[in-house]
Amino acid sequence: MRKCKITVFDYSDARHNSPATWYDKDNPPEVVEYNVEAWCAGGDEGVQAYWVQDRVLYIAHGDDGHWWLNSTIAVNWAAEIIAAIEKAVKE
């Protein structure tokens, strides 16, 4: 894990919690681009990336250097999410 400069695309308005699988071909949302420094699992080529902006935790997925926004959540949930992941991994 390291901090990387990446470009993340929000194809489905995930910033406002629309699921990444949602896409209306007749009325697609405007694609928003974020140029950020994020903590990247897997480096700048991909797997997952995290950054905080305005007390919102952004979560992006990546593959071969292409990143897309998957979800956002209020930063105050981060500790509980981390604890849940740790418990799930230990089972």
FINU-642618 format. One line per field, with one value per residue: residue number from 1; x, y, z of N, C-alpha, C in turn; residue in three letters. Coordinates in Angstrom, 2 decimals, padded with zeros to 5 digits. Layout:
pos = NUM	... .
n_px = X	... .
n_py = Y	... .
n_pz = Z	... .
ca_px = X	... .
ca_py = Y	... .
ca_pz = Z	... .
c_px = X	... .
c_py = Y	... .
c_pz = Z	... .
code = ALA	... .
***
This chain:
pos = 1	2	3	4	5	6	7	8	9	10	11	12	13	14	15	16	17	18	19	20	21	22	23	24	25	26	27	28	29	30	31	32	33	34	35	36	37	38	39	40	41	42	43	44	45	46	47	48	49	50	51	52	53	54	55	56	57	58	59	60	61	62	63	64	65	66	67	68	69	70	71	72	73	74	75	76	77	78	79	80	81	82	83	84	85	86	87	88	89	90	91 .
n_px = 000.86	000.52	000.80	-000.60	-000.71	-003.57	-006.11	-009.53	-012.61	-016.00	-018.46	-021.14	-022.41	-021.59	-020.63	-022.83	-023.99	-025.20	-025.42	-022.53	-023.16	-025.37	-026.70	-028.09	-028.66	-030.07	-030.13	-027.52	-025.40	-023.40	-019.99	-017.74	-014.52	-011.85	-008.82	-006.51	-004.56	-004.24	-004.56	-003.41	-004.15	-002.33	-000.95	-000.45	-001.55	-003.81	-006.43	-007.70	-008.52	-008.29	-009.41	-009.89	-012.14	-013.55	-014.65	-015.68	-015.29	-013.82	-014.05	-012.43	-012.14	-009.71	-008.02	-005.37	-004.37	-006.58	-009.08	-012.15	-014.84	-016.32	-017.82	-018.96	-018.72	-019.62	-016.92	-016.85	-017.67	-015.53	-013.76	-015.40	-015.98	-013.41	-012.89	-014.87	-014.02	-011.54	-012.42	-013.91	-011.90	-010.41	-012.00 .
n_py = -001.17	002.18	005.77	007.25	009.16	009.41	009.10	009.11	007.93	008.75	007.03	006.40	008.13	007.51	009.03	010.15	007.97	006.22	002.96	001.31	-000.38	000.68	002.13	004.14	003.90	005.63	007.97	008.85	009.61	012.58	012.13	012.31	013.40	012.70	013.88	012.76	012.24	009.22	006.54	003.54	000.19	-002.26	-000.56	002.01	000.79	-000.61	-002.12	-001.36	001.97	004.72	007.83	010.92	013.57	016.55	015.39	013.05	009.70	008.29	005.54	003.66	001.43	-000.35	-001.31	-002.34	000.29	001.88	003.64	003.63	005.19	003.66	003.85	006.04	007.23	008.60	009.83	009.26	006.64	005.04	003.72	001.68	000.23	-000.67	-002.31	-004.27	-005.43	-006.47	-008.45	-010.10	-011.09	-012.58	-014.75 .
n_pz = 000.00	-000.84	-001.23	-004.04	-007.06	-008.82	-011.39	-011.13	-012.28	-012.14	-013.13	-012.69	-010.95	-008.37	-006.32	-005.17	-004.13	-005.99	-007.23	-008.59	-010.65	-011.82	-014.68	-017.02	-020.24	-021.86	-020.50	-019.40	-016.57	-016.03	-016.51	-013.93	-013.12	-010.99	-009.88	-007.84	-004.80	-003.45	-001.06	-002.08	-002.44	-003.88	-005.44	-008.02	-010.21	-009.56	-007.63	-004.96	-003.90	-001.64	-000.39	001.40	001.33	002.22	004.59	003.63	002.79	000.05	-002.15	-004.46	-007.25	-009.15	-012.19	-014.12	-014.12	-014.63	-013.03	-011.19	-009.49	-006.76	-004.39	-001.73	001.65	004.81	006.70	009.41	009.72	009.17	011.10	012.17	009.87	009.15	011.37	011.00	008.57	009.38	011.23	009.51	007.82	009.58	010.18 .
ca_px = 000.00	001.27	000.04	-000.38	-001.49	-004.38	-007.33	-010.67	-013.80	-017.29	-019.31	-022.54	-022.78	-021.32	-020.43	-024.12	-024.41	-025.81	-024.54	-021.65	-023.76	-026.46	-026.36	-029.24	-028.06	-030.82	-029.93	-026.33	-024.94	-022.16	-018.84	-016.91	-013.14	-011.12	-007.37	-006.27	-003.56	-005.03	-003.87	-003.76	-003.78	-001.99	-000.22	-001.22	-002.17	-005.16	-007.16	-008.59	-007.91	-009.06	-009.01	-010.93	-012.35	-014.72	-015.19	-016.28	-014.33	-014.06	-013.52	-012.35	-011.56	-008.85	-007.47	-004.43	-004.20	-007.85	-009.78	-013.53	-015.39	-017.26	-018.75	-018.52	-019.39	-019.15	-015.66	-017.03	-017.92	-014.30	-013.24	-016.26	-015.79	-012.11	-013.05	-015.67	-013.15	-010.57	-013.09	-014.26	-010.66	-009.92	-012.90 .
ca_py = 000.00	003.44	006.91	007.38	010.13	008.66	009.70	008.24	008.34	008.41	006.76	006.15	009.01	006.82	010.06	010.34	006.63	005.36	001.80	001.33	-001.17	001.43	002.93	004.30	004.26	006.73	009.17	008.60	010.75	013.21	011.46	013.22	012.93	013.15	013.72	012.75	011.41	008.26	005.36	002.50	-001.21	-002.74	000.48	002.85	-000.03	-000.97	-002.99	-000.40	003.25	005.45	009.18	011.67	014.94	017.15	014.42	011.93	008.69	007.82	004.20	003.40	000.17	-000.12	-002.44	-001.91	001.74	002.59	003.70	004.11	005.37	002.61	004.31	007.02	007.09	009.58	009.38	008.78	005.20	004.33	002.82	000.50	-000.54	-001.33	-003.38	-005.33	-006.11	-007.27	-009.63	-010.98	-011.72	-013.53	-015.93 .
ca_pz = 000.00	-000.89	-001.72	-005.48	-007.81	-009.78	-011.92	-010.86	-013.01	-011.52	-014.29	-012.37	-009.85	-007.11	-005.29	-004.51	-003.72	-007.00	-007.34	-009.76	-011.73	-012.42	-015.85	-017.90	-021.53	-022.46	-019.70	-018.57	-015.77	-016.46	-015.91	-013.14	-013.03	-009.81	-009.89	-006.40	-004.16	-002.68	-000.55	-003.04	-002.25	-005.21	-006.16	-008.94	-011.26	-009.18	-006.72	-004.31	-003.50	-000.63	-000.03	002.11	000.87	002.89	005.56	002.91	002.38	-001.32	-002.38	-005.90	-007.71	-010.31	-012.92	-015.16	-014.09	-014.84	-011.75	-011.19	-008.15	-006.42	-003.37	-000.74	002.93	005.79	007.28	010.79	009.69	008.78	012.13	012.27	008.64	009.27	012.36	010.37	007.60	010.15	011.77	008.38	007.32	010.59	010.29 .
c_px = 000.90	000.36	000.42	-001.22	-002.23	-005.54	-008.44	-011.88	-015.05	-018.29	-020.80	-023.07	-022.66	-021.08	-021.71	-024.82	-025.28	-024.88	-023.75	-022.24	-024.91	-025.96	-027.57	-028.70	-028.79	-030.64	-028.70	-025.95	-023.68	-021.00	-017.97	-015.54	-012.49	-009.64	-006.91	-004.99	-004.33	-004.12	-004.36	-003.24	-003.54	-001.24	-001.09	-001.85	-003.55	-005.32	-008.14	-007.80	-008.87	-008.51	-010.19	-010.94	-013.63	-015.44	-015.96	-015.15	-014.74	-013.37	-013.59	-011.75	-010.74	-008.37	-006.60	-004.32	-005.45	-008.66	-011.21	-014.04	-016.45	-018.28	-018.11	-019.30	-018.82	-017.95	-015.83	-017.36	-016.64	-013.82	-014.09	-016.13	-014.48	-012.21	-013.84	-014.83	-012.14	-011.20	-013.44	-013.04	-010.18	-010.80	-012.42 .
c_py = 001.23	004.54	007.13	008.53	009.37	009.51	008.68	008.80	007.87	008.26	006.71	007.00	008.31	007.82	010.31	009.01	005.88	004.16	001.83	000.54	-000.43	002.22	002.96	004.79	005.42	008.05	009.00	009.82	011.35	012.50	012.52	012.59	013.54	012.88	013.88	012.02	010.51	007.16	004.19	001.14	-001.76	-001.71	001.21	002.07	-000.54	-001.98	-002.07	000.84	003.98	006.85	009.87	013.09	015.45	016.15	013.28	010.99	008.18	006.47	003.92	002.03	000.47	-001.41	-001.90	-000.39	002.55	002.48	004.22	004.17	004.33	003.08	005.41	006.77	008.16	009.01	008.84	007.28	004.40	003.34	001.55	-000.39	-001.32	-002.50	-004.55	-006.12	-006.98	-008.55	-010.61	-011.75	-012.79	-014.77	-017.08 .
c_pz = 000.00	-001.41	-003.18	-006.03	-008.89	-010.28	-011.76	-011.58	-012.27	-012.66	-013.95	-011.23	-008.51	-005.99	-004.51	-004.26	-004.72	-007.15	-008.64	-010.92	-012.42	-013.61	-016.76	-019.24	-022.20	-021.71	-018.80	-017.75	-016.38	-015.75	-015.22	-013.00	-011.79	-010.02	-008.45	-006.03	-003.21	-002.15	-001.39	-002.59	-003.65	-006.04	-007.17	-010.09	-010.86	-008.08	-006.00	-003.90	-002.57	-000.47	000.64	001.58	001.53	003.80	004.91	002.48	001.00	-001.48	-003.87	-006.15	-008.95	-010.92	-014.05	-015.26	-014.37	-013.55	-011.93	-009.76	-007.90	-005.39	-002.52	000.55	003.86	006.53	008.70	010.85	009.47	009.83	012.23	011.03	008.70	010.25	011.76	009.36	008.32	010.70	010.65	007.88	008.29	010.72	009.45 .
code = MET	ARG	LYS	CYS	LYS	ILE	THR	VAL	PHE	ASP	TYR	SER	ASP	ALA	ARG	HIS	ASN	SER	PRO	ALA	THR	TRP	TYR	ASP	LYS	ASP	ASN	PRO	PRO	GLU	VAL	VAL	GLU	TYR	ASN	VAL	GLU	ALA	TRP	CYS	ALA	GLY	GLY	ASP	GLU	GLY	VAL	GLN	ALA	TYR	TRP	VAL	GLN	ASP	ARG	VAL	LEU	TYR	ILE	ALA	HIS	GLY	ASP	ASP	GLY	HIS	TRP	TRP	LEU	ASN	SER	THR	ILE	ALA	VAL	ASN	TRP	ALA	ALA	GLU	ILE	ILE	ALA	ALA	ILE	GLU	LYS	ALA	VAL	LYS	GLU .
***
